[in-house]
Amino acid sequence: MGLLKATELEISDFLEASDSQEVLALLKGDGELWSNLGNIVDDIRRLLVQLCVSDVLFQLRLGNRVAHSLAQFGL
């Protein structure tokens, strides 16, 4: 959803971070996934290219305090 919002706001050329090493491996891998997740991963990879995301990095969950606060506020 965040990448779609960046598209709407015309934000590009930034870094993306994830606290999941599994997600990071899926996004950085070049293999094709034949599961239901494959379509989602392909869509995210396309958005990363479209938005000129320079890299996807691993970020420890402790570094997501602001994101977690905003999510709690949204609830």
PDB file with SEQRES, HELIX, SHEET and CRYST1 records, atoms N, CA, C and O in Angstrom:
SEQRES   1 A   75  MET GLY LEU LEU LYS ALA THR GLU LEU GLU ILE SER ASP          
SEQRES   2 A   75  PHE LEU GLU ALA SER ASP SER GLN GLU VAL LEU ALA LEU          
SEQRES   3 A   75  LEU LYS GLY ASP GLY GLU LEU TRP SER ASN LEU GLY ASN          
SEQRES   4 A   75  ILE VAL ASP ASP ILE ARG ARG LEU LEU VAL GLN LEU CYS          
SEQRES   5 A   75  VAL SER ASP VAL LEU PHE GLN LEU ARG LEU GLY ASN ARG          
SEQRES   6 A   75  VAL ALA HIS SER LEU ALA GLN PHE GLY LEU                      
HELIX    1 AA1 GLY A    2  GLU A    8  1                                   7    
HELIX    2 AA2 GLN A   21  LYS A   28  1                                   8    
HELIX    3 AA3 ASN A   36  GLN A   50  1                                  15    
HELIX    4 AA4 ARG A   61  ASN A   64  5                                   4    
HELIX    5 AA5 ARG A   65  GLY A   74  1                                  10    
SHEET    1 AA1 2 LEU A  15  SER A  18  0                                        
SHEET    2 AA1 2 ASP A  55  PHE A  58  1                                        
CRYST1    1.000    1.000    1.000  90.00  90.00  90.00 P 1           1          
ATOM      1  N   MET A   1       0.822  -1.185   0.000  1.00  0.00           N  
ATOM      2  CA  MET A   1       0.000   0.000   0.000  1.00  0.00           C  
ATOM      3  C   MET A   1       0.876   1.263   0.000  1.00  0.00           C  
ATOM      4  O   MET A   1       0.538   2.271  -0.621  1.00  0.00           O  
ATOM      5  N   GLY A   2       1.996   1.183   0.704  1.00  0.00           N  
ATOM      6  CA  GLY A   2       2.885   2.337   0.750  1.00  0.00           C  
ATOM      7  C   GLY A   2       3.469   2.675  -0.610  1.00  0.00           C  
ATOM      8  O   GLY A   2       3.613   3.847  -0.955  1.00  0.00           O  
ATOM      9  N   LEU A   3       3.807   1.647  -1.384  1.00  0.00           N  
ATOM     10  CA  LEU A   3       4.348   1.891  -2.732  1.00  0.00           C  
ATOM     11  C   LEU A   3       3.273   2.474  -3.649  1.00  0.00           C  
ATOM     12  O   LEU A   3       3.568   3.332  -4.481  1.00  0.00           O  
ATOM     13  N   LEU A   4       2.046   2.020  -3.505  1.00  0.00           N  
ATOM     14  CA  LEU A   4       0.953   2.587  -4.298  1.00  0.00           C  
ATOM     15  C   LEU A   4       0.720   4.049  -3.931  1.00  0.00           C  
ATOM     16  O   LEU A   4       0.467   4.876  -4.808  1.00  0.00           O  
ATOM     17  N   LYS A   5       0.802   4.368  -2.654  1.00  0.00           N  
ATOM     18  CA  LYS A   5       0.645   5.757  -2.216  1.00  0.00           C  
ATOM     19  C   LYS A   5       1.778   6.618  -2.749  1.00  0.00           C  
ATOM     20  O   LYS A   5       1.552   7.763  -3.142  1.00  0.00           O  
ATOM     21  N   ALA A   6       2.998   6.082  -2.769  1.00  0.00           N  
ATOM     22  CA  ALA A   6       4.128   6.822  -3.336  1.00  0.00           C  
ATOM     23  C   ALA A   6       3.895   7.097  -4.823  1.00  0.00           C  
ATOM     24  O   ALA A   6       4.278   8.153  -5.327  1.00  0.00           O  
ATOM     25  N   THR A   7       3.271   6.154  -5.522  1.00  0.00           N  
ATOM     26  CA  THR A   7       2.943   6.352  -6.929  1.00  0.00           C  
ATOM     27  C   THR A   7       1.946   7.490  -7.077  1.00  0.00           C  
ATOM     28  O   THR A   7       2.117   8.362  -7.929  1.00  0.00           O  
ATOM     29  N   GLU A   8       0.904   7.486  -6.251  1.00  0.00           N  
ATOM     30  CA  GLU A   8      -0.108   8.543  -6.305  1.00  0.00           C  
ATOM     31  C   GLU A   8       0.499   9.916  -6.033  1.00  0.00           C  
ATOM     32  O   GLU A   8       0.135  10.900  -6.678  1.00  0.00           O  
ATOM     33  N   LEU A   9       1.418   9.979  -5.085  1.00  0.00           N  
ATOM     34  CA  LEU A   9       2.039  11.250  -4.708  1.00  0.00           C  
ATOM     35  C   LEU A   9       3.234  11.608  -5.574  1.00  0.00           C  
ATOM     36  O   LEU A   9       3.861  12.649  -5.377  1.00  0.00           O  
ATOM     37  N   GLU A  10       3.550  10.741  -6.539  1.00  0.00           N  
ATOM     38  CA  GLU A  10       4.678  10.937  -7.460  1.00  0.00           C  
ATOM     39  C   GLU A  10       6.003  11.054  -6.721  1.00  0.00           C  
ATOM     40  O   GLU A  10       6.861  11.855  -7.093  1.00  0.00           O  
ATOM     41  N   ILE A  11       6.165  10.254  -5.676  1.00  0.00           N  
ATOM     42  CA  ILE A  11       7.427  10.190  -4.937  1.00  0.00           C  
ATOM     43  C   ILE A  11       8.265   9.087  -5.562  1.00  0.00           C  
ATOM     44  O   ILE A  11       7.770   7.986  -5.800  1.00  0.00           O  
ATOM     45  N   SER A  12       9.518   9.376  -5.825  1.00  0.00           N  
ATOM     46  CA  SER A  12      10.387   8.360  -6.412  1.00  0.00           C  
ATOM     47  C   SER A  12      11.810   8.536  -5.909  1.00  0.00           C  
ATOM     48  O   SER A  12      12.121   9.486  -5.190  1.00  0.00           O  
ATOM     49  N   ASP A  13      12.657   7.612  -6.296  1.00  0.00           N  
ATOM     50  CA  ASP A  13      14.077   7.622  -5.957  1.00  0.00           C  
ATOM     51  C   ASP A  13      14.295   7.628  -4.442  1.00  0.00           C  
ATOM     52  O   ASP A  13      14.761   8.617  -3.876  1.00  0.00           O  
ATOM     53  N   PHE A  14      13.956   6.524  -3.804  1.00  0.00           N  
ATOM     54  CA  PHE A  14      14.113   6.385  -2.366  1.00  0.00           C  
ATOM     55  C   PHE A  14      14.521   4.961  -2.034  1.00  0.00           C  
ATOM     56  O   PHE A  14      14.567   4.102  -2.915  1.00  0.00           O  
ATOM     57  N   LEU A  15      14.815   4.709  -0.776  1.00  0.00           N  
ATOM     58  CA  LEU A  15      15.148   3.371  -0.278  1.00  0.00           C  
ATOM     59  C   LEU A  15      13.917   2.777   0.384  1.00  0.00           C  
ATOM     60  O   LEU A  15      13.117   3.496   0.983  1.00  0.00           O  
ATOM     61  N   GLU A  16      13.771   1.490   0.278  1.00  0.00           N  
ATOM     62  CA  GLU A  16      12.682   0.756   0.937  1.00  0.00           C  
ATOM     63  C   GLU A  16      13.316  -0.125   1.998  1.00  0.00           C  
ATOM     64  O   GLU A  16      14.393  -0.680   1.781  1.00  0.00           O  
ATOM     65  N   ALA A  17      12.657  -0.260   3.149  1.00  0.00           N  
ATOM     66  CA  ALA A  17      13.179  -1.105   4.222  1.00  0.00           C  
ATOM     67  C   ALA A  17      12.113  -2.099   4.661  1.00  0.00           C  
ATOM     68  O   ALA A  17      10.920  -1.799   4.635  1.00  0.00           O  
ATOM     69  N   SER A  18      12.555  -3.276   5.060  1.00  0.00           N  
ATOM     70  CA  SER A  18      11.660  -4.313   5.556  1.00  0.00           C  
ATOM     71  C   SER A  18      12.274  -4.950   6.795  1.00  0.00           C  
ATOM     72  O   SER A  18      13.493  -5.075   6.906  1.00  0.00           O  
ATOM     73  N   ASP A  19      11.408  -5.352   7.726  1.00  0.00           N  
ATOM     74  CA  ASP A  19      11.913  -6.044   8.912  1.00  0.00           C  
ATOM     75  C   ASP A  19      11.812  -7.557   8.746  1.00  0.00           C  
ATOM     76  O   ASP A  19      11.998  -8.308   9.703  1.00  0.00           O  
ATOM     77  N   SER A  20      11.519  -7.996   7.531  1.00  0.00           N  
ATOM     78  CA  SER A  20      11.420  -9.423   7.242  1.00  0.00           C  
ATOM     79  C   SER A  20      12.515  -9.820   6.254  1.00  0.00           C  
ATOM     80  O   SER A  20      12.539  -9.358   5.113  1.00  0.00           O  
ATOM     81  N   GLN A  21      13.411 -10.676   6.709  1.00  0.00           N  
ATOM     82  CA  GLN A  21      14.472 -11.132   5.805  1.00  0.00           C  
ATOM     83  C   GLN A  21      13.912 -12.016   4.699  1.00  0.00           C  
ATOM     84  O   GLN A  21      14.477 -12.070   3.607  1.00  0.00           O  
ATOM     85  N   GLU A  22      12.809 -12.707   4.966  1.00  0.00           N  
ATOM     86  CA  GLU A  22      12.177 -13.537   3.934  1.00  0.00           C  
ATOM     87  C   GLU A  22      11.618 -12.681   2.803  1.00  0.00           C  
ATOM     88  O   GLU A  22      11.787 -13.006   1.628  1.00  0.00           O  
ATOM     89  N   VAL A  23      10.952 -11.587   3.164  1.00  0.00           N  
ATOM     90  CA  VAL A  23      10.420 -10.675   2.146  1.00  0.00           C  
ATOM     91  C   VAL A  23      11.567 -10.067   1.353  1.00  0.00           C  
ATOM     92  O   VAL A  23      11.494  -9.952   0.130  1.00  0.00           O  
ATOM     93  N   LEU A  24      12.614  -9.684   2.046  1.00  0.00           N  
ATOM     94  CA  LEU A  24      13.780  -9.106   1.387  1.00  0.00           C  
ATOM     95  C   LEU A  24      14.369 -10.080   0.368  1.00  0.00           C  
ATOM     96  O   LEU A  24      14.711  -9.682  -0.745  1.00  0.00           O  
ATOM     97  N   ALA A  25      14.486 -11.340   0.739  1.00  0.00           N  
ATOM     98  CA  ALA A  25      15.024 -12.355  -0.178  1.00  0.00           C  
ATOM     99  C   ALA A  25      14.109 -12.534  -1.386  1.00  0.00           C  
ATOM    100  O   ALA A  25      14.587 -12.703  -2.508  1.00  0.00           O  
ATOM    101  N   LEU A  26      12.796 -12.498  -1.163  1.00  0.00           N  
ATOM    102  CA  LEU A  26      11.858 -12.633  -2.284  1.00  0.00           C  
ATOM    103  C   LEU A  26      11.974 -11.462  -3.248  1.00  0.00           C  
ATOM    104  O   LEU A  26      11.985 -11.653  -4.464  1.00  0.00           O  
ATOM    105  N   LEU A  27      12.062 -10.252  -2.707  1.00  0.00           N  
ATOM    106  CA  LEU A  27      12.113  -9.066  -3.568  1.00  0.00           C  
ATOM    107  C   LEU A  27      13.433  -8.940  -4.307  1.00  0.00           C  
ATOM    108  O   LEU A  27      13.458  -8.495  -5.454  1.00  0.00           O  
ATOM    109  N   LYS A  28      14.526  -9.322  -3.671  1.00  0.00           N  
ATOM    110  CA  LYS A  28      15.834  -9.197  -4.307  1.00  0.00           C  
ATOM    111  C   LYS A  28      16.175 -10.382  -5.201  1.00  0.00           C  
ATOM    112  O   LYS A  28      17.059 -10.288  -6.052  1.00  0.00           O  
ATOM    113  N   GLY A  29      15.479 -11.486  -5.010  1.00  0.00           N  
ATOM    114  CA  GLY A  29      15.728 -12.656  -5.847  1.00  0.00           C  
ATOM    115  C   GLY A  29      15.232 -12.419  -7.260  1.00  0.00           C  
ATOM    116  O   GLY A  29      14.335 -11.607  -7.487  1.00  0.00           O  
ATOM    117  N   ASP A  30      15.811 -13.121  -8.191  1.00  0.00           N  
ATOM    118  CA  ASP A  30      15.384 -12.947  -9.583  1.00  0.00           C  
ATOM    119  C   ASP A  30      14.595 -14.154 -10.098  1.00  0.00           C  
ATOM    120  O   ASP A  30      14.210 -14.206 -11.266  1.00  0.00           O  
ATOM    121  N   GLY A  31      14.368 -15.102  -9.223  1.00  0.00           N  
ATOM    122  CA  GLY A  31      13.622 -16.286  -9.623  1.00  0.00           C  
ATOM    123  C   GLY A  31      12.131 -16.005  -9.725  1.00  0.00           C  
ATOM    124  O   GLY A  31      11.620 -15.049  -9.143  1.00  0.00           O  
ATOM    125  N   GLU A  32      11.461 -16.839 -10.462  1.00  0.00           N  
ATOM    126  CA  GLU A  32      10.024 -16.710 -10.629  1.00  0.00           C  
ATOM    127  C   GLU A  32       9.327 -17.628  -9.623  1.00  0.00           C  
ATOM    128  O   GLU A  32       9.673 -18.802  -9.496  1.00  0.00           O  
ATOM    129  N   LEU A  33       8.356 -17.085  -8.921  1.00  0.00           N  
ATOM    130  CA  LEU A  33       7.620 -17.853  -7.926  1.00  0.00           C  
ATOM    131  C   LEU A  33       6.327 -18.381  -8.550  1.00  0.00           C  
ATOM    132  O   LEU A  33       5.607 -17.639  -9.217  1.00  0.00           O  
ATOM    133  N   TRP A  34       6.043 -19.636  -8.334  1.00  0.00           N  
ATOM    134  CA  TRP A  34       4.860 -20.250  -8.927  1.00  0.00           C  
ATOM    135  C   TRP A  34       3.740 -20.419  -7.905  1.00  0.00           C  
ATOM    136  O   TRP A  34       2.822 -21.209  -8.124  1.00  0.00           O  
ATOM    137  N   SER A  35       3.801 -19.704  -6.814  1.00  0.00           N  
ATOM    138  CA  SER A  35       2.752 -19.770  -5.808  1.00  0.00           C  
ATOM    139  C   SER A  35       1.862 -18.532  -5.941  1.00  0.00           C  
ATOM    140  O   SER A  35       2.079 -17.687  -6.809  1.00  0.00           O  
ATOM    141  N   ASN A  36       0.866 -18.441  -5.074  1.00  0.00           N  
ATOM    142  CA  ASN A  36       0.003 -17.255  -5.060  1.00  0.00           C  
ATOM    143  C   ASN A  36       0.791 -15.991  -4.729  1.00  0.00           C  
ATOM    144  O   ASN A  36       0.437 -14.898  -5.171  1.00  0.00           O  
ATOM    145  N   LEU A  37       1.857 -16.145  -3.951  1.00  0.00           N  
ATOM    146  CA  LEU A  37       2.690 -14.996  -3.611  1.00  0.00           C  
ATOM    147  C   LEU A  37       3.462 -14.460  -4.805  1.00  0.00           C  
ATOM    148  O   LEU A  37       3.866 -13.298  -4.814  1.00  0.00           O  
ATOM    149  N   GLY A  38       3.665 -15.289  -5.800  1.00  0.00           N  
ATOM    150  CA  GLY A  38       4.439 -14.871  -6.964  1.00  0.00           C  
ATOM    151  C   GLY A  38       3.865 -13.642  -7.641  1.00  0.00           C  
ATOM    152  O   GLY A  38       4.616 -12.752  -8.042  1.00  0.00           O  
ATOM    153  N   ASN A  39       2.557 -13.574  -7.775  1.00  0.00           N  
ATOM    154  CA  ASN A  39       1.918 -12.408  -8.405  1.00  0.00           C  
ATOM    155  C   ASN A  39       2.129 -11.149  -7.578  1.00  0.00           C  
ATOM    156  O   ASN A  39       2.376 -10.073  -8.124  1.00  0.00           O  
ATOM    157  N   ILE A  40       2.033 -11.284  -6.271  1.00  0.00           N  
ATOM    158  CA  ILE A  40       2.233 -10.124  -5.392  1.00  0.00           C  
ATOM    159  C   ILE A  40       3.676  -9.649  -5.461  1.00  0.00           C  
ATOM    160  O   ILE A  40       3.935  -8.449  -5.553  1.00  0.00           O  
ATOM    161  N   VAL A  41       4.610 -10.581  -5.416  1.00  0.00           N  
ATOM    162  CA  VAL A  41       6.033 -10.229  -5.485  1.00  0.00           C  
ATOM    163  C   VAL A  41       6.341  -9.563  -6.828  1.00  0.00           C  
ATOM    164  O   VAL A  41       7.078  -8.578  -6.873  1.00  0.00           O  
ATOM    165  N   ASP A  42       5.788 -10.085  -7.910  1.00  0.00           N  
ATOM    166  CA  ASP A  42       5.999  -9.476  -9.227  1.00  0.00           C  
ATOM    167  C   ASP A  42       5.460  -8.050  -9.279  1.00  0.00           C  
ATOM    168  O   ASP A  42       6.106  -7.159  -9.832  1.00  0.00           O  
ATOM    169  N   ASP A  43       4.280  -7.832  -8.706  1.00  0.00           N  
ATOM    170  CA  ASP A  43       3.701  -6.481  -8.679  1.00  0.00           C  
ATOM    171  C   ASP A  43       4.575  -5.529  -7.875  1.00  0.00           C  
ATOM    172  O   ASP A  43       4.791  -4.388  -8.283  1.00  0.00           O  
ATOM    173  N   ILE A  44       5.078  -5.992  -6.738  1.00  0.00           N  
ATOM    174  CA  ILE A  44       5.936  -5.143  -5.908  1.00  0.00           C  
ATOM    175  C   ILE A  44       7.247  -4.844  -6.637  1.00  0.00           C  
ATOM    176  O   ILE A  44       7.732  -3.713  -6.607  1.00  0.00           O  
ATOM    177  N   ARG A  45       7.816  -5.851  -7.287  1.00  0.00           N  
ATOM    178  CA  ARG A  45       9.062  -5.622  -8.048  1.00  0.00           C  
ATOM    179  C   ARG A  45       8.843  -4.581  -9.142  1.00  0.00           C  
ATOM    180  O   ARG A  45       9.695  -3.719  -9.356  1.00  0.00           O  
ATOM    181  N   ARG A  46       7.700  -4.654  -9.840  1.00  0.00           N  
ATOM    182  CA  ARG A  46       7.393  -3.666 -10.888  1.00  0.00           C  
ATOM    183  C   ARG A  46       7.278  -2.263 -10.298  1.00  0.00           C  
ATOM    184  O   ARG A  46       7.791  -1.304 -10.874  1.00  0.00           O  
ATOM    185  N   LEU A  47       6.606  -2.139  -9.150  1.00  0.00           N  
ATOM    186  CA  LEU A  47       6.483  -0.834  -8.509  1.00  0.00           C  
ATOM    187  C   LEU A  47       7.841  -0.303  -8.072  1.00  0.00           C  
ATOM    188  O   LEU A  47       8.103   0.894  -8.192  1.00  0.00           O  
ATOM    189  N   LEU A  48       8.703  -1.173  -7.568  1.00  0.00           N  
ATOM    190  CA  LEU A  48      10.040  -0.739  -7.165  1.00  0.00           C  
ATOM    191  C   LEU A  48      10.817  -0.163  -8.344  1.00  0.00           C  
ATOM    192  O   LEU A  48      11.521   0.837  -8.202  1.00  0.00           O  
ATOM    193  N   VAL A  49      10.688  -0.787  -9.490  1.00  0.00           N  
ATOM    194  CA  VAL A  49      11.364  -0.280 -10.694  1.00  0.00           C  
ATOM    195  C   VAL A  49      10.719   1.025 -11.157  1.00  0.00           C  
ATOM    196  O   VAL A  49      11.412   1.988 -11.485  1.00  0.00           O  
ATOM    197  N   GLN A  50       9.390   1.046 -11.179  1.00  0.00           N  
ATOM    198  CA  GLN A  50       8.656   2.234 -11.627  1.00  0.00           C  
ATOM    199  C   GLN A  50       8.980   3.454 -10.766  1.00  0.00           C  
ATOM    200  O   GLN A  50       9.085   4.569 -11.277  1.00  0.00           O  
ATOM    201  N   LEU A  51       9.135   3.241  -9.470  1.00  0.00           N  
ATOM    202  CA  LEU A  51       9.401   4.338  -8.542  1.00  0.00           C  
ATOM    203  C   LEU A  51      10.891   4.629  -8.382  1.00  0.00           C  
ATOM    204  O   LEU A  51      11.267   5.484  -7.581  1.00  0.00           O  
ATOM    205  N   CYS A  52      11.732   3.939  -9.122  1.00  0.00           N  
ATOM    206  CA  CYS A  52      13.187   4.121  -9.061  1.00  0.00           C  
ATOM    207  C   CYS A  52      13.724   3.913  -7.647  1.00  0.00           C  
ATOM    208  O   CYS A  52      14.589   4.659  -7.186  1.00  0.00           O  
ATOM    209  N   VAL A  53      13.206   2.896  -6.966  1.00  0.00           N  
ATOM    210  CA  VAL A  53      13.699   2.566  -5.630  1.00  0.00           C  
ATOM    211  C   VAL A  53      15.117   2.038  -5.784  1.00  0.00           C  
ATOM    212  O   VAL A  53      15.351   1.054  -6.486  1.00  0.00           O  
ATOM    213  N   SER A  54      16.056   2.697  -5.125  1.00  0.00           N  
ATOM    214  CA  SER A  54      17.460   2.353  -5.339  1.00  0.00           C  
ATOM    215  C   SER A  54      17.874   1.063  -4.637  1.00  0.00           C  
ATOM    216  O   SER A  54      18.794   0.385  -5.095  1.00  0.00           O  
ATOM    217  N   ASP A  55      17.208   0.712  -3.528  1.00  0.00           N  
ATOM    218  CA  ASP A  55      17.565  -0.523  -2.846  1.00  0.00           C  
ATOM    219  C   ASP A  55      16.479  -0.882  -1.844  1.00  0.00           C  
ATOM    220  O   ASP A  55      15.708  -0.028  -1.405  1.00  0.00           O  
ATOM    221  N   VAL A  56      16.432  -2.154  -1.494  1.00  0.00           N  
ATOM    222  CA  VAL A  56      15.552  -2.642  -0.439  1.00  0.00           C  
ATOM    223  C   VAL A  56      16.470  -3.184   0.652  1.00  0.00           C  
ATOM    224  O   VAL A  56      17.264  -4.094   0.412  1.00  0.00           O  
ATOM    225  N   LEU A  57      16.353  -2.622   1.841  1.00  0.00           N  
ATOM    226  CA  LEU A  57      17.267  -2.932   2.927  1.00  0.00           C  
ATOM    227  C   LEU A  57      16.556  -3.645   4.066  1.00  0.00           C  
ATOM    228  O   LEU A  57      15.339  -3.540   4.221  1.00  0.00           O  
ATOM    229  N   PHE A  58      17.336  -4.373   4.862  1.00  0.00           N  
ATOM    230  CA  PHE A  58      16.812  -4.983   6.073  1.00  0.00           C  
ATOM    231  C   PHE A  58      16.881  -3.973   7.202  1.00  0.00           C  
ATOM    232  O   PHE A  58      17.922  -3.358   7.432  1.00  0.00           O  
ATOM    233  N   GLN A  59      15.773  -3.803   7.903  1.00  0.00           N  
ATOM    234  CA  GLN A  59      15.691  -2.888   9.040  1.00  0.00           C  
ATOM    235  C   GLN A  59      15.143  -3.656  10.230  1.00  0.00           C  
ATOM    236  O   GLN A  59      14.057  -4.229  10.148  1.00  0.00           O  
ATOM    237  N   LEU A  60      15.869  -3.675  11.319  1.00  0.00           N  
ATOM    238  CA  LEU A  60      15.378  -4.355  12.511  1.00  0.00           C  
ATOM    239  C   LEU A  60      14.028  -3.785  12.934  1.00  0.00           C  
ATOM    240  O   LEU A  60      13.757  -2.601  12.732  1.00  0.00           O  
ATOM    241  N   ARG A  61      13.200  -4.615  13.511  1.00  0.00           N  
ATOM    242  CA  ARG A  61      11.868  -4.198  13.942  1.00  0.00           C  
ATOM    243  C   ARG A  61      11.932  -3.005  14.894  1.00  0.00           C  
ATOM    244  O   ARG A  61      11.016  -2.183  14.914  1.00  0.00           O  
ATOM    245  N   LEU A  62      12.995  -2.902  15.675  1.00  0.00           N  
ATOM    246  CA  LEU A  62      13.139  -1.773  16.600  1.00  0.00           C  
ATOM    247  C   LEU A  62      13.208  -0.438  15.861  1.00  0.00           C  
ATOM    248  O   LEU A  62      12.872   0.602  16.427  1.00  0.00           O  
ATOM    249  N   GLY A  63      13.634  -0.462  14.622  1.00  0.00           N  
ATOM    250  CA  GLY A  63      13.729   0.761  13.834  1.00  0.00           C  
ATOM    251  C   GLY A  63      12.401   1.213  13.264  1.00  0.00           C  
ATOM    252  O   GLY A  63      12.330   2.243  12.593  1.00  0.00           O  
ATOM    253  N   ASN A  64      11.340   0.449  13.525  1.00  0.00           N  
ATOM    254  CA  ASN A  64      10.026   0.776  12.958  1.00  0.00           C  
ATOM    255  C   ASN A  64       9.098   1.444  13.968  1.00  0.00           C  
ATOM    256  O   ASN A  64       7.879   1.343  13.830  1.00  0.00           O  
ATOM    257  N   ARG A  65       9.620   2.100  14.945  1.00  0.00           N  
ATOM    258  CA  ARG A  65       8.775   2.701  15.977  1.00  0.00           C  
ATOM    259  C   ARG A  65       7.766   3.682  15.399  1.00  0.00           C  
ATOM    260  O   ARG A  65       6.603   3.683  15.804  1.00  0.00           O  
ATOM    261  N   VAL A  66       8.190   4.509  14.466  1.00  0.00           N  
ATOM    262  CA  VAL A  66       7.277   5.492  13.882  1.00  0.00           C  
ATOM    263  C   VAL A  66       6.171   4.787  13.105  1.00  0.00           C  
ATOM    264  O   VAL A  66       5.001   5.146  13.233  1.00  0.00           O  
ATOM    265  N   ALA A  67       6.529   3.786  12.299  1.00  0.00           N  
ATOM    266  CA  ALA A  67       5.521   3.051  11.541  1.00  0.00           C  
ATOM    267  C   ALA A  67       4.534   2.362  12.477  1.00  0.00           C  
ATOM    268  O   ALA A  67       3.330   2.378  12.223  1.00  0.00           O  
ATOM    269  N   HIS A  68       5.022   1.767  13.537  1.00  0.00           N  
ATOM    270  CA  HIS A  68       4.131   1.085  14.487  1.00  0.00           C  
ATOM    271  C   HIS A  68       3.226   2.102  15.197  1.00  0.00           C  
ATOM    272  O   HIS A  68       2.053   1.820  15.440  1.00  0.00           O  
ATOM    273  N   SER A  69       3.761   3.272  15.526  1.00  0.00           N  
ATOM    274  CA  SER A  69       2.943   4.317  16.164  1.00  0.00           C  
ATOM    275  C   SER A  69       1.837   4.781  15.234  1.00  0.00           C  
ATOM    276  O   SER A  69       0.694   4.947  15.658  1.00  0.00           O  
ATOM    277  N   LEU A  70       2.171   4.989  13.971  1.00  0.00           N  
ATOM    278  CA  LEU A  70       1.158   5.409  13.005  1.00  0.00           C  
ATOM    279  C   LEU A  70       0.097   4.327  12.798  1.00  0.00           C  
ATOM    280  O   LEU A  70      -1.088   4.632  12.661  1.00  0.00           O  
ATOM    281  N   ALA A  71       0.525   3.067  12.775  1.00  0.00           N  
ATOM    282  CA  ALA A  71      -0.434   1.984  12.620  1.00  0.00           C  
ATOM    283  C   ALA A  71      -1.384   1.916  13.822  1.00  0.00           C  
ATOM    284  O   ALA A  71      -2.587   1.714  13.657  1.00  0.00           O  
ATOM    285  N   GLN A  72      -0.836   2.086  15.028  1.00  0.00           N  
ATOM    286  CA  GLN A  72      -1.684   2.097  16.217  1.00  0.00           C  
ATOM    287  C   GLN A  72      -2.649   3.272  16.197  1.00  0.00           C  
ATOM    288  O   GLN A  72      -3.814   3.135  16.572  1.00  0.00           O  
ATOM    289  N   PHE A  73      -2.165   4.418  15.762  1.00  0.00           N  
ATOM    290  CA  PHE A  73      -3.014   5.610  15.657  1.00  0.00           C  
ATOM    291  C   PHE A  73      -4.153   5.361  14.668  1.00  0.00           C  
ATOM    292  O   PHE A  73      -5.285   5.785  14.901  1.00  0.00           O  
ATOM    293  N   GLY A  74      -3.851   4.675  13.566  1.00  0.00           N  
ATOM    294  CA  GLY A  74      -4.865   4.367  12.557  1.00  0.00           C  
ATOM    295  C   GLY A  74      -5.933   3.415  13.070  1.00  0.00           C  
ATOM    296  O   GLY A  74      -7.093   3.498  12.666  1.00  0.00           O  
ATOM    297  N   LEU A  75      -5.537   2.500  13.971  1.00  0.00           N  
ATOM    298  CA  LEU A  75      -6.514   1.576  14.557  1.00  0.00           C  
ATOM    299  C   LEU A  75      -7.477   2.312  15.451  1.00  0.00           C  
ATOM    300  O   LEU A  75      -8.372   1.698  16.032  1.00  0.00           O  
TER     301      LEU A  75                                                      
END                                                                             
